[in-house]
């Protein structure tokens, strides 16, 4: 098999698994509470990543870097899981996936402020365009009927933006992508352990379908997807060969939401979503200065 084909397969598998998390989390939330689900999903993911890491001979973290891993785990998994799980309860899979898709743009804006990374005029225009798309999503039903789930999901995208920066910091001191996600996930699971009692009770009393569902969410969208993503990036000639697949996630989530939950996004989601996705594509293609 050609290397480019391997990259495409791995990247598509990743975004497919990530997309599946949106509707399936909604299904899981009909039984699990947000915090319990976050703990269970993070813990299962940490176990799977440790198994994958062991077979790939990852190195243990250095003691001086543990605070950074805990901060990374707190932002990327503890706070993300809590805010995402609360938010998606009142959103369609399509809307939630579109909001999360704004994370790269948020990351670029923060990088331009704190790291002096340059964004050209077209880039700033696309950022403004994305903001307009988000406003359409927020205000489509009227100024005084903003869906609180959108606010929680925007918080999830924001904290994951912080995880991206810590990911960069840990990468700069020599950690691999698999090491970073494994130890961050483990730290995230430890921080979520305060919800272990309710998580364990709900797991023990869950029907088989809810038991399988939480195992799937932890093992595949949370563990295997990150492994596939890192593998694809390591094999790709250009980062864009992999990251361009991220634009497919909202489409896949919308299709899965319709198939699994009979969700039909409103016109605001279609209009705002198209504006946001177009702005993200333009930003990634033309928005950053070389």
Order of alpha helices (4+ residues) and beta strands (2+ residues): alpha-alpha-alpha-alpha-alpha-alpha-alpha-alpha-alpha-alpha-alpha-alpha-alpha-alpha-alpha
